[in-house]
Amino acid sequence: MKFLIKLILFVIILGLVAGSIFLFFFDINKYRGTITGKLSEAISRPVEIGQMSLKMSLIPTIKISHIFIGDETGLNTKNPFAKADDVELTIALPPLLSQELQIKNVAAKKIQLNINQETIDKNNDKAKGGKASSAPTASINSNPYLSQMKVDTVFVDLLEVNYQDKKEKQTVLLKDLQVRQLRAVSANITYKNINAHVSVTMDLMNLILGHNSLIFNANITVLGTQTRISANVGNLKNLKNILLNVDTKVSNLSDTLNQLGVSESLPLTEASFSAILKGDTDSVNIEAFKVSLQEGFDLNLKGSLKQLLSAPQGKMNGSIVIKNTPFIAQTGIKPMTINVASNIHKDYVDITKLSFTANKSDVESVFKITWKDGLIKVIGKVFSSYLEPQDLLAEPYQEDKAKDKKQGIQKQKSKEQSAELPLNKISAQVDWTLQNVKPFTDKDEYFGVIARTTLNDGILTANPVQIRTIAGPINAAVRVQNILSTPMVQVTFNGENVNLDKIKTLKSYLSGSTANLSGKVTATGKNMAEMLAHLTGHVEFEATQGKIVNKWFNDLPETIKLVQKNKSFSYSQTDRENTLYCAAVNLNIQNGVIKMDKNIALETSALNVVLSGQVNLPSQTMSLSMAPSLPSNANSNLLNAARLIKIEGPFQKPKITLDTKKVVQAGIDKGIEKGLDKLSEKMGLNIPLEELTTSVSEQVQPLSLCETALGHKLRGKVTVTLPKAPVKPTVQVKKEKEDKKEEQLSPEELLKKQLIQSLTSTAQ
């Protein structure tokens, strides 16, 4: 027994010594030609391998310095189809004796694949022309080693895939690539700075051997999304009997969008997408296509595509339901239902129905989209019988303005990326017919819009645009350049003989007045603030004829209160009408600032008003001076004395004050020195009489203020009828102890005294 054990040990030692002597003298590189030939025959591509070394044991190990694999045109080591560095293979020896290739492990430091679409297209053209490829064409199935090959594990530190088309080169990196039993594949993928993890279960040997059927399951994790794809392909060559099921879930959609460079301040969290496709190259049926966002947005589509590869055509029908949830409320979109029906063809898509229904509003539209030679053309029509914009859109609720500011850089990045879209490849024309448009929910005002919008060479134009109102039509045109980067918007408008008293909001103020308006403005910017800061242009408006029926204006209580603050007298509240001679607005806008010098004027039988000053639209502030005066033949000096009223501050809460210096000057002009001397001394004013040249007693000719504001004659029809008798305000003095004395004063002296009392109260 001891002898047998010693004999076995001796044989093993002898074998190891013999093997060592064999490996010392054996050079595997002598067989590189045979190995490269077999490999080229197996994969039908030219192959070149570098220096090899062999480590013999029960599991022999082969180390190869590099491997080059060419494409069908030949071997180009500078830019091969594939190359690998530092490849190591361990092979099971016993199965090899029975012509079964069982590779235990394959390890490589780096593998590079280079795919050139132009080369593929040339080879396809040669194949169609009947020219045979120079590459070997031996059948893979005929190779006994390859057909029975088994591989336990493949591990690659880095797999670099480069795809080159006619425009650009794209690179995908696969790190820590593992393949187990040629069935389970996993890798970390990087593409354009986006990282993903992919694991796939499939029979890779079926692909290698060219079998027709394929079943696989894939799980993809990328940017906070998890996607599962299950597929069963009955025939890979002809793409027959396909069943595809896709499910995607997103845990935080807002974070996902931010990582993609799309800023989204809304708290979008859960989202899901699923689709079931069934069919082949002749027809693919979309059994279900669903998208859901935060339980507030559901998209459902069904359809079929026929002759998918040769001449695709089919139908697609579905609906989008936007529900009433807090998430939807924050987007600014109102709950609505959108229905779509379309016919799909090889070169165009007919959207036969695209309807929006929300509350009372409805919008119907049809579109035809064609494409040829990389150009896209859109023709469409939009119709609505009733539309309240508030039914569809509202002001989005901003929960955290600081967060929006923080994300400003990401928003800018998103806009810059979107600006790269090739709008010059798209031309569009859409005709709009909108009836019964109600812009304000609290007012029964309606208008209609007939317009044509076009998009050509990246420029959006709306021309002509006719806004039909009950007061009369207004014609406009809009032109927008640089839509996706920094838009430049140009708007022109014109309206003639607009009946102002047909507008319900003005009916309680005016009767029988008509207006002419026109303007041309240009603005540039990425948001409303920038638009206002660069707003430049001219706006002109004139109104003529008619009656002022508003009691507030006709009795002038608010204007009088600006002058007198002590409430020691009051004015008549009797109803009466006054004639509107004209109203004029002539504004020049430069970078959002409106500067005017008597460019706004109002002339009536009761009161004339002229405005000067400045309005700053970006900051929403104003500094205006309003100079009221009484027209010819009016026998009242109170407003003539109050030459200037200032309106200053923000739009929401302007401060209205009396320019006391001007009033003092006016009082001196009227000879009210006695009471005003003391007031001017108290205020620290020193006004030499020789510098006081303004005379408020000058009588203004009718229409002259409006025509001065416009810089030309009025276009509208005007009839001026001066009153036969002056309109006198009724004064009631509340101080009972002075009643008798004040009754002995003349009306002019009484007004002088009351003015002095008012000015004293104002100064105090």
Steps between C-alpha positions, in 0.01 A plus 500: 500500500779738588669407177185590299477841665864568431448396138208739454696787652792419275276504191349837601841653564626355174201648319557840651866490409416382149235770467741763616762381251228497230384855579861618512563386144139543366430829311126562446574798276593252225128426476381863477434465128286192554316664790430824311378301199258299714378814674453682168305202366286485815394866508524573124733795557880542465684456831851586622635401842815609681753312713357205695615307802375166636483377856429126495299331779168324534355844410741640238527880486572692179611866517479716186654848484244634250234395248393690187178415312432667166171571323371348176732719291817370664731554795602853596697491825484879536122499503386137532145381551610376842816480706579362843799541731638254756257215440523194722312171440484197724388181325379172649737232366296174523205624285748624239615139435147421381485812274289695748626850567422597856643836602497551871585867506570782256651820636601817312626837612346695214295415192414755233232470230489743208180506295491714187158548346647609166693171470185304582303688235770435236503130579122487475515674162758245379281217621204641309715532189599133517865559592631244746690609806869410520461384860467129584143375495524165677195407698531538876281196551753284311776568754491215755699690762287816485164323487584310818690779671420576860620804690461528874595865557603798288628809677610822328627799694401743224309451176500808277250513214549775241228566243578729208229625265519776240462777758665408829673238707325359806668301774349259752712366788421170672690453825525179703333299227416145613353213299415176680427175317432708187158575648527775762657834408554797731691825459524862608444718194602863446363701208527880476574531873194292584565187705282190494508143623371228267441132560369270227404134498508339156657210306803663336605172337180505295605837364855379433375190320241702306185343641175674409321516833594723791363548848647757733429696815678823577513722805633855462564748780581854390442847648264377766291292259455125494404336171417138431479374141375153413508382141432185299605507135397195302710577192795739514567498125153615399395651833196276529289418805620781724362557849651791691408618846654815649448632854672809640464654844648827622538570871578874464435641156607851599851379593517295181414803286753714684775247430408518133539879509125568495412717797168419663407668825180300553519209746454229240562166666331182386462437128449186295503390138390170353451362152405169341588446133414196294556423132767481232646701211164500321297625793572605856201531731536732796286314746552760773704814544462672838671790673408619851637792700430534873148362454407825330586431137405191302581432135344202325564408137410210273580439139652293225787549259501306173791431265737637761828486305398549137212748508374559854138592542244454770280667757549645847214597730495594864431747773678709761324563829633780722345472845439751777789437739741726692776396262300611193399826672866594540569454128249769405303248289132459572327157504402401147461212258693482174393257228714415199444295186763470228589316181869419454660462157853461374553867417235676706267484800140616492375607843132483419394604848675681781244639742529673837200502733510683834199631689299693235790549260569284198770513233503286186799474268631296207860477378691342215872448557718400205874438476730470202880528466534593866243781476179501705186684390194558718159618380225540756169658595371587846135575578317585821134592548553608864824563680591628844881497525460461877338161433824372349779696663551688824787674673721219637541495875860565599561323829861598548639799312843449656510153350411644159785748532742224597399303193549797270828365363336168414212681328750698295684180407174339393412795280844501341464131420155550352634783285695240306179357354502538118197729463624593153406145400137557599237702317147536634175675426205499738169681446309604812126563533404568860146611586358628828833539677444623856825644638367597843288274715349789698384694193270396219737616227547288188707529186601288206834438332573417138870456435763315302830405661802382300844369591770535235879514539459501878280813494146481640250740341136567579366703208227588444341502844151644536352537848125537465340685791149635550658846486662437161786306339866544594762385250843385614817321393763320708853394405728295729867427427742280697210309652703253703787719616431871558172582324456834328129583472359770272131594523302745286130578545237732360135566578266758348162632613488277807174565689620540857158496662445149359764379744313414818778615730480849343124521454448656846747776410440583134225527244541538125882521494718350226873437502791446262810316620829386349843396609820312434715358779804273515627305800791258553561270794481153650226591748245773568743707708755508218227568245383808691859621545549494121152615395527769233241650269209738460134483604231748397136527607228757448135511606250759377136600532249373749390572854657432838224348709700413812393707803843477664668675211227751439493615863879488541497403869829309501685768306374768733607297805858508371491877530304549823562277800304672778158387370357842587276506194339255259376489143176414331425131443230555239506278192597659175684419177803671357627492145820312413681702241806276472745277682850445361792273589829519311773288663857438391659206683875455528638197690185471708489869599218729383592868511229752422464875482130577477459182293182396679208742483130505578257775399139518617241769556574476875871441530827487305790282617857470369754242623878519487773298662639148484380140536755222562351166395782269624491645852122564483536855629382836374564869554223699336383859516133563429405857412122550521331812369151619411403556138396827340212697655515300823459738792703321769854571610547219749649246260674770301690582816600137560738477210678175579407169666775240537447123477811313606606155618417137413206407281319323783520782758587833339530809716290795386617844619452863416796692362473784752764715336304508178182579692672787679620633167153467355351676802735794460410515130137530605580779745451304822814642659374571849419145606783336302786718621469350847474150355809540277699640794399204715604256225835677444416596144649808338331565170579837333192640335693579179569125443133406513402486135246219497146621463225256572236740382595431141204359316567181307344457158295176471695198365835679520623291795419169326654606172810621682527162673465308172709739290238505225132563435244264645386231257161445661190711452474780760223750571570765764204682651598748769257535793276806493530557873794429730483203726537614860566266791261536794689583820366424844707637787484292817630757741177644638662803672629632161184432298369854511836663421577265211160566341612862448813390304502476123534151351857575386606623847333201663696256278824686577443463872414133473810436289725664761345282770561189289862589428568569867358161592712332229821663622429397855 
